[in-house]
Amino acid sequence: MNNDSDISLRVTGDHKLAEEWELVLLAQGLSAGLRRGPDGFVLSVPGEEIDRARAALFEYESENPAKLAERSEPVNSASSFVGSAIAGILILVFFGVTIISNPAMPWFERGSADAQQILHGELWRTVTALTLHADVAHVVSNAIAVALFLGAVSNALGTGLAFALILLAGAGGNFANAFLHGSPHVSVGASTSVFGAVGVLGGLGVVMRRRKAVSRRRAWLPIAAALALLGMLGTGGERVDVWAHFLGLLVGATLGVLIALIAPHPPGSRIQWTCGGAAVSVLIYCWMLALR
């Protein structure tokens, strides 16, 4: 039975897995409840039992690694597709509304990832630069790439958390790139976030393979695949910022490993909305700082 004080603990699209979780908690004398939500089957417990419930599930899964293989199906494939498509469209809309329709505004002057200015405290540039693009070809290619890779990460983690992680990976990559150059160096574009998404997928893949008792060498295949993708897509062209791409991938991979260790299963809709809302708020706030 669920009430308003219950806290969502796990979400899955697999009804049998959800029932198994519920039985584990009931066997421990906990007041577990199961309901169907928009993202799948939601397992919840009263707030005062949350720590005991997490410990019980962790212990059960540690003792049954083969039986409880990591779930790989999306939390909600429809919402993931819609969310990633909207993100790609918004990149195109922002380019049209700002660079084409209102070129008098100092978008690049105030929002580009200028290494010297970032190191002097203008940290908002690490975020705003992700939304700026040099020309139509640049913005179209990045919009498509964002839609594809955000969709892939959303399938694994949920749309809100995926967007927050990819934005953080892109900003982290831009900051590391500025620190690396330490001199006048300017870059723009969402490609740092795109490779951040590739890194997140690689980090998630490593942890998942290790949990499934895959050999050490094969467990690192997702990272090798991410580096190969970087080599194919992120190093060609005269204006390509290879270091920004590599550092975005590195930050993303670190975040992927961390989130896989902290949250083995995608969080529920409340956390997804919180993460997504926080990411959008950060993006808007950074542009407010840039144009003040």
C-alpha positions in Angstrom: 0.0 0.0 0.0 1.3 3.5 -0.9 0.7 6.8 0.8 1.9 10.3 0.5 4.9 9.7 2.8 6.3 6.9 0.7 9.5 7.4 -1.2 10.3 6.0 -4.6 13.2 3.6 -4.3 13.4 1.8 -7.7 11.8 2.1 -11.2 11.8 -0.6 -13.8 9.9 -1.6 -16.9 10.2 -5.2 -15.9 7.2 -6.2 -13.8 8.8 -9.5 -12.6 11.9 -7.7 -11.5 9.8 -5.1 -9.6 7.9 -7.9 -7.9 11.1 -9.6 -6.9 12.4 -6.4 -5.3 9.1 -6.1 -3.4 9.3 -9.7 -2.1 12.9 -9.1 -0.9 11.8 -6.1 1.1 8.6 -7.8 2.5 10.8 -10.7 3.6 12.8 -8.2 5.7 9.6 -6.9 7.4 9.6 -3.6 5.4 6.4 -1.9 4.2 7.2 -2.1 0.5 4.6 -0.9 -2.1 4.5 -1.4 -5.9 2.6 0.7 -8.4 2.7 1.5 -12.0 3.8 5.0 -13.0 4.6 6.8 -16.2 8.2 5.5 -16.2 7.3 1.9 -15.3 6.8 0.0 -12.1 7.7 2.0 -9.0 8.9 0.4 -5.8 8.4 2.6 -2.8 8.9 2.5 1.0 8.1 4.8 3.9 10.7 7.5 4.4 11.9 6.0 7.7 12.7 2.7 6.0 14.6 4.0 3.0 18.1 3.2 4.3 17.2 -0.3 5.4 15.4 -1.0 2.1 18.5 0.1 0.1 20.8 -2.0 2.2 18.5 -5.0 1.8 18.4 -4.7 -2.0 22.1 -4.1 -2.2 22.8 -7.2 -0.1 20.4 -9.3 -2.2 21.9 -8.2 -5.5 25.4 -8.8 -4.2 24.5 -12.4 -3.4 22.7 -12.9 -6.7 24.8 -11.2 -9.4 24.0 -13.7 -12.2 20.3 -13.8 -11.5 20.0 -10.0 -11.2 21.9 -9.0 -14.3 21.9 -5.3 -15.0 18.7 -4.1 -16.7 19.5 -2.6 -20.1 16.1 -1.6 -21.5 15.1 2.1 -21.5 13.1 3.6 -18.7 10.7 5.1 -21.2 11.9 4.9 -24.8 9.1 7.2 -26.0 9.9 10.0 -23.6 13.7 9.6 -24.3 13.1 10.0 -28.0 10.9 13.1 -27.6 13.3 14.7 -25.1 16.4 14.1 -27.3 14.5 15.4 -30.4 13.4 18.5 -28.6 17.0 19.2 -27.5 18.2 19.0 -31.1 15.4 21.3 -32.3 16.1 23.8 -29.5 19.8 24.1 -30.7 18.6 24.9 -34.2 15.9 27.4 -32.8 18.5 29.1 -30.6 20.8 29.6 -33.6 18.0 31.0 -35.7 16.7 33.4 -33.0 20.1 34.7 -31.9 22.7 34.5 -34.5 20.5 34.9 -37.6 17.6 37.1 -36.3 19.5 39.2 -33.7 23.2 39.4 -34.8 23.6 42.8 -33.2 23.8 41.2 -29.7 27.3 40.2 -28.6 26.5 36.5 -28.4 30.0 35.2 -29.3 31.8 38.0 -27.5 30.0 37.3 -24.2 29.2 33.6 -24.5 32.1 31.8 -26.3 34.5 29.6 -24.4 37.3 32.1 -24.2 40.0 30.3 -22.2 41.6 33.5 -20.8 38.2 34.9 -19.6 37.2 31.6 -18.1 40.3 31.4 -16.1 39.6 35.0 -14.9 36.3 34.0 -13.4 33.8 34.1 -16.3 32.8 30.4 -15.7 29.4 30.9 -17.4 31.2 30.7 -20.7 31.8 26.9 -20.2 28.0 26.5 -20.5 26.9 29.2 -22.9 29.6 28.2 -25.5 27.8 24.9 -25.8 24.8 26.7 -27.4 26.8 28.8 -29.9 27.7 27.6 -33.4 29.7 29.2 -36.2 27.5 28.5 -39.2 24.6 26.5 -40.4 26.6 23.3 -41.2 28.1 23.4 -37.7 24.7 23.8 -35.9 22.9 21.2 -38.0 25.6 18.5 -37.5 25.7 19.2 -33.7 21.9 19.2 -33.4 21.7 15.8 -35.0 24.5 14.5 -32.9 23.0 15.8 -29.7 19.6 14.2 -30.5 21.2 10.9 -31.2 23.6 10.7 -28.2 21.3 12.3 -25.7 18.7 9.7 -26.8 21.2 6.9 -26.1 22.1 8.2 -22.7 18.4 8.9 -21.9 17.6 5.2 -22.7 20.1 4.2 -20.0 19.5 6.8 -17.3 16.3 8.7 -18.1 16.0 12.0 -20.0 16.3 14.5 -17.1 19.4 12.9 -15.6 20.9 12.4 -19.0 20.5 16.1 -19.9 22.1 17.2 -16.7 25.1 14.9 -17.0 25.7 15.8 -20.7 25.5 19.5 -19.9 27.9 19.0 -16.9 30.3 17.0 -19.1 30.3 19.7 -21.8 30.9 22.4 -19.3 33.6 20.4 -17.5 35.3 19.7 -20.8 35.3 23.4 -21.7 36.8 24.3 -18.3 39.5 21.6 -18.6 40.3 22.8 -22.1 40.6 26.4 -20.9 42.9 25.3 -18.1 45.0 23.2 -20.5 45.5 26.1 -23.0 46.0 28.8 -20.3 46.2 31.4 -23.1 43.9 33.0 -25.7 41.9 30.2 -27.1 38.2 30.4 -28.1 35.8 27.6 -28.9 32.1 27.2 -29.4 29.7 24.4 -30.1 27.8 21.5 -28.5 30.3 18.9 -29.7 32.1 18.9 -26.4 28.8 17.8 -24.8 28.3 15.3 -27.6 31.5 13.6 -26.8 30.6 14.0 -23.1 27.6 11.8 -23.9 29.8 9.3 -25.6 32.0 9.2 -22.5 29.0 8.7 -20.2 27.9 5.7 -22.3 31.5 4.3 -22.1 31.7 4.8 -18.3 28.3 3.1 -17.8 29.3 0.2 -20.0 32.5 -0.4 -18.1 30.7 -0.6 -14.7 27.9 -2.8 -16.2 30.4 -5.2 -17.6 32.4 -5.4 -14.4 29.2 -6.2 -12.5 28.4 -9.0 -14.9 31.8 -10.6 -14.2 33.2 -9.8 -17.7 37.0 -10.3 -18.0 39.1 -7.2 -17.1 40.2 -6.8 -20.7 36.7 -7.0 -22.2 35.2 -4.8 -19.5 37.1 -1.8 -20.9 35.7 -2.3 -24.4 33.1 0.5 -24.0 35.9 3.0 -23.3 37.9 1.7 -26.3 34.8 2.1 -28.5 34.3 5.7 -27.2 37.9 6.6 -28.0 37.5 5.0 -31.5 34.4 7.1 -32.0 36.4 10.2 -31.0 39.0 9.3 -33.5 36.5 8.9 -36.3 34.2 11.9 -35.6 36.1 14.3 -33.3 39.5 14.9 -34.9 38.8 15.8 -38.6 38.7 19.4 -40.0 40.7 22.5 -39.5 38.5 24.1 -36.9 37.9 21.0 -34.8 38.9 21.5 -31.2 40.3 18.0 -30.6 41.3 18.7 -27.0 37.8 20.0 -26.1 36.3 16.8 -27.6 38.8 14.5 -25.7 38.3 16.3 -22.4 34.5 16.3 -22.8 34.7 12.5 -23.4 37.0 12.1 -20.3 34.7 14.1 -18.0 31.7 12.2 -19.4 33.3 8.9 -18.8 34.1 9.8 -15.2 30.5 10.9 -14.6 29.3 7.7 -16.3 31.3 5.6 -13.9 30.2 7.6 -10.9 26.5 7.5 -11.7 26.6 3.8 -12.4 28.1 3.2 -9.0 25.8 5.6 -7.1 22.5 4.7 -8.9 22.6 1.2 -10.5 19.1 1.7 -11.8 17.5 4.8 -13.4 15.9 7.2 -10.9 12.1 7.9 -10.9 10.3 10.7 -12.5 10.6 13.1 -9.6 14.4 13.0 -9.8 14.3 13.1 -13.6 12.3 16.3 -13.6 14.5 17.8 -10.8 17.7 17.1 -12.8 16.3 18.3 -16.1 14.9 21.5 -14.5 18.2 22.2 -12.7 20.1 21.8 -16.0 17.7 24.2 -17.9 17.9 26.7 -15.0 21.7 26.6 -15.1 21.7 27.2 -18.8 19.4 30.2 -18.6 21.2 31.6 -15.6 24.6 31.4 -17.4 23.2 33.4 -20.3 21.7 35.9 -18.0 25.2 36.4 -16.5 26.8 36.6 -20.0 24.4 39.3 -21.2 24.1 41.4 -18.1 
